[in-house]
């Protein structure tokens, strides 16, 4: 059973930066795409950013030009670099992957990001 293990997160001041990492216990190339969702208190879980096997990226409008997603196929890791953080970025961030065969979804356990002065 493949697992997605997150690391990083924590507390940052507005305008600060944080980096999240998600490591797959299996071959990351078996995911059609992999990335991050987030869920703030009282809100729906929302897409933050994803990256495909081919390297194509998708970002939520709210994080474009501030967040950058990348993947390292050799270490089976995907990284989300977050800069110019805002209080509204505060949420639990979940690593997510869409597995190719059999088609299935995988989620990490979540990591808290808090942006506060």
HELIX and SHEET records of a PDB file:
HELIX    1   1 UNK A   28  UNK A   30  5                                   3    
HELIX    2   2 UNK A   87  UNK A   89  5                                   3    
SHEET    1   A 4 UNK A   4  UNK A   8  0                                        
SHEET    2   A 4 UNK A  18  UNK A  24 -1                                        
SHEET    3   A 4 UNK A  77  UNK A  82 -1                                        
SHEET    4   A 4 UNK A  67  UNK A  72 -1                                        
SHEET    1   B 6 UNK A  10  UNK A  12  0                                        
SHEET    2   B 6 UNK A 111  UNK A 115  1                                        
SHEET    3   B 6 UNK A  91  UNK A  99 -1                                        
SHEET    4   B 6 UNK A  31  UNK A  39 -1                                        
SHEET    5   B 6 UNK A  46  UNK A  52 -1                                        
SHEET    6   B 6 UNK A  57  UNK A  59 -1                                        
SHEET    1   C 4 UNK A  10  UNK A  12  0                                        
SHEET    2   C 4 UNK A 111  UNK A 115  1                                        
SHEET    3   C 4 UNK A  91  UNK A  99 -1                                        
SHEET    4   C 4 UNK A 104  UNK A 107 -1                                        
END                                                                             
